[in-house]
Amino acid sequence: MLQNGDPDHIVVEAYPGAVARSLIGKQPYKSDSRKAQTAQRLTNRRELLTKLFEGAAKDRYGFELIASEDLCDDPTGDELDALLAAIQAAWAWRNKAKNFGFPTDVDPLEGWIADPLSR
């Protein structure tokens, strides 16, 4: 929920799954269950990061990405999700002069995911 408050503090809602789905579709890339931590999910994590390195970050968010490929080694996807959330937060910050990228008609009771595809 969006509320008026201290203007020096900004909260941005990120949803890493939205970034992942836009790049690799509904392919699973992580799991907390050891049984589901498969080689295919590792391949999907690598594909996701490769697409970000090869231009998806620049095309979608307006900046190039520098990150360690070791992020893909975490089968839970927590490290990769942190990067995806940071990308969304950085995009929002770059758009701070434009209401952090929020659409003008955003419902203050619902909020909004900080991502250009959420428009």
Backbone as JSON Lines, residues from 0, in Angstrom:
{"i":0,"aa":"M","n":[0.84,-1.16,0.0],"ca":[0.0,0.0,0.0],"c":[0.9,1.24,0.0]}
{"i":1,"aa":"L","n":[0.56,2.22,-0.77],"ca":[1.29,3.48,-0.8],"c":[0.66,4.43,0.2]}
{"i":2,"aa":"Q","n":[1.49,5.02,1.01],"ca":[0.99,5.96,2.01],"c":[1.89,7.18,2.04]}
{"i":3,"aa":"N","n":[1.28,8.3,2.36],"ca":[2.08,9.49,2.57],"c":[2.86,9.31,3.85]}
{"i":4,"aa":"G","n":[4.09,9.72,3.83],"ca":[4.94,9.56,5.0],"c":[6.16,10.43,4.85]}
{"i":5,"aa":"D","n":[7.24,9.99,5.42],"ca":[8.5,10.72,5.36],"c":[9.01,10.72,3.92]}
{"i":6,"aa":"P","n":[9.07,11.87,3.28],"ca":[9.49,11.92,1.88],"c":[10.96,11.56,1.67]}
{"i":7,"aa":"D","n":[11.73,11.47,2.75],"ca":[13.13,11.08,2.62],"c":[13.31,9.57,2.6]}
{"i":8,"aa":"H","n":[12.23,8.83,2.8],"ca":[12.31,7.37,2.77],"c":[11.36,6.85,1.69]}
{"i":9,"aa":"I","n":[11.92,6.04,0.82],"ca":[11.16,5.49,-0.3],"c":[11.2,3.96,-0.2]}
{"i":10,"aa":"V","n":[10.07,3.35,-0.4],"ca":[9.99,1.9,-0.45],"c":[9.59,1.52,-1.87]}
{"i":11,"aa":"V","n":[10.32,0.58,-2.42],"ca":[10.05,0.12,-3.78],"c":[9.77,-1.37,-3.71]}
{"i":12,"aa":"E","n":[8.7,-1.82,-4.34],"ca":[8.37,-3.23,-4.36],"c":[8.95,-3.87,-5.62]}
{"i":13,"aa":"A","n":[9.78,-4.89,-5.4],"ca":[10.38,-5.62,-6.51],"c":[9.78,-7.01,-6.56]}
{"i":14,"aa":"Y","n":[9.77,-7.58,-7.74],"ca":[9.3,-8.95,-7.92],"c":[10.23,-9.63,-8.92]}
{"i":15,"aa":"P","n":[11.27,-10.3,-8.42],"ca":[12.25,-10.92,-9.31],"c":[11.64,-11.88,-10.33]}
{"i":16,"aa":"G","n":[10.59,-12.57,-9.95],"ca":[9.95,-13.51,-10.87],"c":[9.45,-12.84,-12.14]}
{"i":17,"aa":"A","n":[9.06,-11.59,-12.05],"ca":[8.59,-10.86,-13.24],"c":[9.73,-10.68,-14.24]}
{"i":18,"aa":"V","n":[10.91,-10.39,-13.74],"ca":[12.08,-10.25,-14.62],"c":[12.4,-11.6,-15.24]}
{"i":19,"aa":"A","n":[12.44,-12.63,-14.4],"ca":[12.79,-13.97,-14.88],"c":[11.81,-14.43,-15.96]}
{"i":20,"aa":"R","n":[10.52,-14.31,-15.7],"ca":[9.52,-14.77,-16.68],"c":[9.62,-14.01,-18.0]}
{"i":21,"aa":"S","n":[9.94,-12.72,-17.92],"ca":[10.03,-11.95,-19.16],"c":[11.21,-12.41,-20.02]}
{"i":22,"aa":"L","n":[12.19,-13.05,-19.4],"ca":[13.39,-13.46,-20.14],"c":[13.44,-14.94,-20.47]}
{"i":23,"aa":"I","n":[12.92,-15.78,-19.59],"ca":[13.01,-17.23,-19.85],"c":[11.64,-17.91,-19.8]}
{"i":24,"aa":"G","n":[10.59,-17.13,-19.8],"ca":[9.25,-17.7,-19.75],"c":[8.97,-18.32,-18.39]}
{"i":25,"aa":"K","n":[8.17,-19.33,-18.38],"ca":[7.78,-19.96,-17.12],"c":[8.71,-21.1,-16.72]}
{"i":26,"aa":"Q","n":[9.9,-21.12,-17.31],"ca":[10.87,-22.15,-16.97],"c":[11.32,-21.98,-15.52]}
{"i":27,"aa":"P","n":[11.26,-23.03,-14.7],"ca":[11.71,-22.89,-13.32],"c":[13.24,-22.73,-13.25]}
{"i":28,"aa":"Y","n":[13.68,-21.85,-12.38],"ca":[15.12,-21.6,-12.29],"c":[15.68,-21.76,-10.88]}
{"i":29,"aa":"K","n":[14.82,-22.08,-9.92],"ca":[15.27,-22.18,-8.54],"c":[14.35,-23.11,-7.77]}
{"i":30,"aa":"S","n":[14.86,-23.55,-6.61],"ca":[14.02,-24.35,-5.73],"c":[14.69,-24.46,-4.36]}
{"i":31,"aa":"D","n":[13.87,-24.45,-3.32],"ca":[14.38,-24.69,-1.97],"c":[14.48,-26.19,-1.69]}
{"i":32,"aa":"S","n":[13.79,-26.98,-2.47],"ca":[13.79,-28.43,-2.3],"c":[14.99,-29.05,-3.02]}
{"i":33,"aa":"R","n":[15.8,-29.79,-2.31],"ca":[16.98,-30.42,-2.92],"c":[16.6,-31.3,-4.11]}
{"i":34,"aa":"K","n":[15.48,-31.98,-4.02],"ca":[15.05,-32.87,-5.1],"c":[14.77,-32.11,-6.39]}
{"i":35,"aa":"A","n":[14.37,-30.87,-6.27],"ca":[14.02,-30.07,-7.45],"c":[15.18,-29.2,-7.93]}
{"i":36,"aa":"Q","n":[16.32,-29.31,-7.29],"ca":[17.49,-28.52,-7.69],"c":[18.23,-29.28,-8.79]}
{"i":37,"aa":"T","n":[17.7,-29.16,-9.98],"ca":[18.16,-29.96,-11.12],"c":[19.16,-29.22,-12.0]}
{"i":38,"aa":"A","n":[19.81,-30.01,-12.86],"ca":[20.72,-29.43,-13.84],"c":[19.98,-28.49,-14.79]}
{"i":39,"aa":"Q","n":[18.72,-28.82,-15.11],"ca":[17.94,-27.95,-16.0],"c":[17.71,-26.59,-15.36]}
{"i":40,"aa":"R","n":[17.47,-26.55,-14.07],"ca":[17.26,-25.26,-13.4],"c":[18.55,-24.44,-13.39]}
{"i":41,"aa":"L","n":[19.69,-25.11,-13.24],"ca":[20.97,-24.42,-13.34],"c":[21.13,-23.83,-14.74]}
{"i":42,"aa":"T","n":[20.78,-24.6,-15.75],"ca":[20.82,-24.11,-17.13],"c":[19.91,-22.9,-17.3]}
{"i":43,"aa":"N","n":[18.73,-22.95,-16.71],"ca":[17.79,-21.83,-16.8],"c":[18.33,-20.58,-16.11]}
{"i":44,"aa":"R","n":[18.99,-20.76,-14.96],"ca":[19.6,-19.61,-14.26],"c":[20.69,-18.99,-15.13]}
{"i":45,"aa":"R","n":[21.5,-19.85,-15.74],"ca":[22.57,-19.35,-16.61],"c":[22.0,-18.62,-17.82]}
{"i":46,"aa":"E","n":[20.93,-19.16,-18.4],"ca":[20.29,-18.5,-19.54],"c":[19.75,-17.12,-19.14]}
{"i":47,"aa":"L","n":[19.13,-17.05,-17.99],"ca":[18.59,-15.79,-17.48],"c":[19.7,-14.75,-17.33]}
{"i":48,"aa":"L","n":[20.78,-15.13,-16.67],"ca":[21.88,-14.19,-16.46],"c":[22.54,-13.82,-17.79]}
{"i":49,"aa":"T","n":[22.69,-14.78,-18.68],"ca":[23.28,-14.5,-20.0],"c":[22.45,-13.48,-20.75]}
{"i":50,"aa":"K","n":[21.14,-13.63,-20.73],"ca":[20.27,-12.67,-21.43],"c":[20.42,-11.28,-20.84]}
{"i":51,"aa":"L","n":[20.56,-11.19,-19.52],"ca":[20.77,-9.88,-18.9],"c":[22.1,-9.28,-19.35]}
{"i":52,"aa":"F","n":[23.16,-10.11,-19.37],"ca":[24.48,-9.64,-19.8],"c":[24.49,-9.22,-21.26]}
{"i":53,"aa":"E","n":[23.72,-9.93,-22.07],"ca":[23.76,-9.7,-23.52],"c":[22.84,-8.6,-24.01]}
{"i":54,"aa":"G","n":[22.25,-7.85,-23.12],"ca":[21.5,-6.68,-23.56],"c":[20.12,-6.52,-22.99]}
{"i":55,"aa":"A","n":[19.56,-7.55,-22.38],"ca":[18.21,-7.4,-21.85],"c":[18.15,-6.34,-20.76]}
{"i":56,"aa":"A","n":[19.19,-6.25,-19.95],"ca":[19.2,-5.22,-18.89],"c":[19.23,-3.83,-19.51]}
{"i":57,"aa":"K","n":[20.05,-3.66,-20.53],"ca":[20.14,-2.35,-21.18],"c":[18.86,-2.02,-21.93]}
{"i":58,"aa":"D","n":[18.33,-2.98,-22.67],"ca":[17.11,-2.74,-23.45],"c":[15.93,-2.41,-22.55]}
{"i":59,"aa":"R","n":[15.79,-3.12,-21.47],"ca":[14.6,-2.99,-20.63],"c":[14.76,-1.93,-19.54]}
{"i":60,"aa":"Y","n":[15.94,-1.9,-18.91],"ca":[16.12,-1.03,-17.75],"c":[17.01,0.18,-18.02]}
{"i":61,"aa":"G","n":[17.71,0.2,-19.14],"ca":[18.5,1.36,-19.5],"c":[19.92,1.37,-18.98]}
{"i":62,"aa":"F","n":[20.41,0.24,-18.49],"ca":[21.8,0.19,-18.05],"c":[22.36,-1.21,-18.25]}
{"i":63,"aa":"E","n":[23.7,-1.25,-18.35],"ca":[24.36,-2.54,-18.52],"c":[24.58,-3.16,-17.15]}
{"i":64,"aa":"L","n":[24.73,-4.45,-17.17],"ca":[24.85,-5.21,-15.93],"c":[26.25,-5.79,-15.81]}
{"i":65,"aa":"I","n":[26.82,-5.65,-14.62],"ca":[28.08,-6.31,-14.28],"c":[27.8,-7.09,-13.01]}
{"i":66,"aa":"A","n":[27.96,-8.4,-13.11],"ca":[27.73,-9.27,-11.95],"c":[28.53,-10.55,-12.15]}
{"i":67,"aa":"S","n":[28.72,-11.26,-11.08],"ca":[29.43,-12.52,-11.13],"c":[28.54,-13.63,-11.66]}
{"i":68,"aa":"E","n":[29.08,-14.45,-12.54],"ca":[28.34,-15.6,-13.03],"c":[28.13,-16.63,-11.94]}
{"i":69,"aa":"D","n":[28.87,-16.53,-10.84],"ca":[28.72,-17.44,-9.71],"c":[27.33,-17.34,-9.07]}
{"i":70,"aa":"L","n":[26.59,-16.27,-9.36],"ca":[25.23,-16.14,-8.83],"c":[24.36,-17.32,-9.24]}
{"i":71,"aa":"C","n":[24.7,-17.92,-10.36],"ca":[23.92,-19.05,-10.88],"c":[24.16,-20.33,-10.08]}
{"i":72,"aa":"D","n":[25.22,-20.36,-9.31],"ca":[25.58,-21.58,-8.57],"c":[24.67,-21.83,-7.37]}
{"i":73,"aa":"D","n":[23.91,-20.84,-6.94],"ca":[23.01,-20.99,-5.81],"c":[21.71,-21.62,-6.29]}
{"i":74,"aa":"P","n":[21.46,-22.9,-5.97],"ca":[20.26,-23.57,-6.49],"c":[18.95,-23.03,-5.92]}
{"i":75,"aa":"T","n":[19.02,-22.32,-4.79],"ca":[17.79,-21.73,-4.24],"c":[17.38,-20.49,-5.02]}
{"i":76,"aa":"G","n":[18.3,-19.94,-5.79],"ca":[18.02,-18.75,-6.58],"c":[18.01,-17.47,-5.77]}
{"i":77,"aa":"D","n":[18.32,-17.55,-4.48],"ca":[18.27,-16.35,-3.64],"c":[19.23,-15.27,-4.12]}
{"i":78,"aa":"E","n":[20.44,-15.66,-4.49],"ca":[21.42,-14.66,-4.93],"c":[21.01,-14.04,-6.26]}
{"i":79,"aa":"L","n":[20.52,-14.85,-7.17],"ca":[20.05,-14.32,-8.45],"c":[18.82,-13.44,-8.26]}
{"i":80,"aa":"D","n":[17.9,-13.86,-7.39],"ca":[16.73,-13.04,-7.09],"c":[17.12,-11.69,-6.5]}
{"i":81,"aa":"A","n":[18.16,-11.68,-5.66],"ca":[18.62,-10.41,-5.08],"c":[19.11,-9.47,-6.19]}
{"i":82,"aa":"L","n":[19.82,-10.03,-7.17],"ca":[20.27,-9.22,-8.29],"c":[19.08,-8.69,-9.09]}
{"i":83,"aa":"L","n":[18.1,-9.55,-9.36],"ca":[16.93,-9.12,-10.13],"c":[16.16,-8.02,-9.4]}
{"i":84,"aa":"A","n":[16.02,-8.15,-8.08],"ca":[15.35,-7.11,-7.29],"c":[16.16,-5.82,-7.3]}
{"i":85,"aa":"A","n":[17.47,-5.94,-7.24],"ca":[18.33,-4.74,-7.27],"c":[18.21,-4.03,-8.62]}
{"i":86,"aa":"I","n":[18.07,-4.79,-9.68],"ca":[17.89,-4.19,-11.0],"c":[16.59,-3.38,-11.03]}
{"i":87,"aa":"Q","n":[15.52,-3.95,-10.5],"ca":[14.25,-3.23,-10.48],"c":[14.35,-1.98,-9.59]}
{"i":88,"aa":"A","n":[15.02,-2.09,-8.46],"ca":[15.18,-0.93,-7.57],"c":[16.02,0.15,-8.24]}
{"i":89,"aa":"A","n":[17.07,-0.25,-8.94],"ca":[17.92,0.73,-9.63],"c":[17.14,1.44,-10.73]}
{"i":90,"aa":"W","n":[16.3,0.68,-11.44],"ca":[15.47,1.3,-12.47],"c":[14.54,2.35,-11.84]}
{"i":91,"aa":"A","n":[13.93,1.99,-10.72],"ca":[13.03,2.94,-10.04],"c":[13.8,4.18,-9.61]}
{"i":92,"aa":"W","n":[14.99,4.0,-9.08],"ca":[15.79,5.14,-8.63],"c":[16.17,6.04,-9.81]}
{"i":93,"aa":"R","n":[16.51,5.44,-10.93],"ca":[16.83,6.24,-12.12],"c":[15.63,7.05,-12.59]}
{"i":94,"aa":"N","n":[14.44,6.61,-12.23],"ca":[13.21,7.3,-12.62],"c":[12.6,8.1,-11.47]}
{"i":95,"aa":"K","n":[13.41,8.44,-10.48],"ca":[12.88,9.14,-9.3],"c":[12.23,10.48,-9.66]}
{"i":96,"aa":"A","n":[12.75,11.16,-10.68],"ca":[12.16,12.44,-11.08],"c":[10.8,12.25,-11.75]}
{"i":97,"aa":"K","n":[10.51,11.02,-12.17],"ca":[9.24,10.71,-12.82],"c":[8.42,9.8,-11.9]}
{"i":98,"aa":"N","n":[8.33,10.16,-10.63],"ca":[7.56,9.4,-9.66],"c":[8.05,7.95,-9.54]}
{"i":99,"aa":"F","n":[9.39,7.77,-9.68],"ca":[10.01,6.46,-9.57],"c":[9.48,5.46,-10.59]}
{"i":100,"aa":"G","n":[8.95,5.98,-11.7],"ca":[8.43,5.12,-12.75],"c":[7.02,4.65,-12.52]}
{"i":101,"aa":"F","n":[6.42,5.04,-11.4],"ca":[5.03,4.65,-11.12],"c":[4.11,5.29,-12.15]}
{"i":102,"aa":"P","n":[3.14,4.57,-12.66],"ca":[2.14,5.19,-13.53],"c":[1.36,6.25,-12.74]}
{"i":103,"aa":"T","n":[0.88,7.24,-13.41],"ca":[0.14,8.3,-12.72],"c":[-1.17,7.81,-12.13]}
{"i":104,"aa":"D","n":[-1.71,6.74,-12.68],"ca":[-2.99,6.25,-12.19],"c":[-2.85,5.04,-11.25]}
{"i":105,"aa":"V","n":[-1.68,4.86,-10.64],"ca":[-1.48,3.71,-9.75],"c":[-2.44,3.8,-8.56]}
{"i":106,"aa":"D","n":[-3.02,2.69,-8.21],"ca":[-3.94,2.63,-7.08],"c":[-3.12,2.62,-5.79]}
{"i":107,"aa":"P","n":[-3.23,3.63,-4.95],"ca":[-2.41,3.71,-3.73],"c":[-2.7,2.59,-2.73]}
{"i":108,"aa":"L","n":[-3.81,1.9,-2.87],"ca":[-4.1,0.78,-1.98],"c":[-3.48,-0.52,-2.48]}
{"i":109,"aa":"E","n":[-3.17,-0.55,-3.75],"ca":[-2.6,-1.76,-4.35],"c":[-1.09,-1.69,-4.47]}
{"i":110,"aa":"G","n":[-0.54,-0.52,-4.69],"ca":[0.89,-0.41,-4.93],"c":[1.22,-0.78,-6.36]}
{"i":111,"aa":"W","n":[2.52,-1.04,-6.61],"ca":[2.98,-1.27,-7.96],"c":[4.35,-1.9,-7.9]}
{"i":112,"aa":"I","n":[4.63,-2.84,-8.78],"ca":[5.94,-3.46,-8.9],"c":[6.83,-2.53,-9.71]}
{"i":113,"aa":"A","n":[8.01,-2.26,-9.2],"ca":[8.95,-1.36,-9.87],"c":[9.57,-2.05,-11.07]}
{"i":114,"aa":"D","n":[8.95,-1.89,-12.21],"ca":[9.45,-2.52,-13.43],"c":[8.78,-1.84,-14.62]}
{"i":115,"aa":"P","n":[9.56,-1.58,-15.66],"ca":[8.94,-0.89,-16.81],"c":[7.85,-1.7,-17.5]}
{"i":116,"aa":"L","n":[7.87,-3.01,-17.36],"ca":[6.82,-3.82,-17.98],"c":[5.55,-3.86,-17.15]}
{"i":117,"aa":"S","n":[5.57,-3.28,-15.96],"ca":[4.37,-3.26,-15.11],"c":[3.45,-2.12,-15.47]}
{"i":118,"aa":"R","n":[3.81,-1.33,-16.42],"ca":[3.01,-0.16,-16.79],"c":[1.74,-0.53,-17.46]}
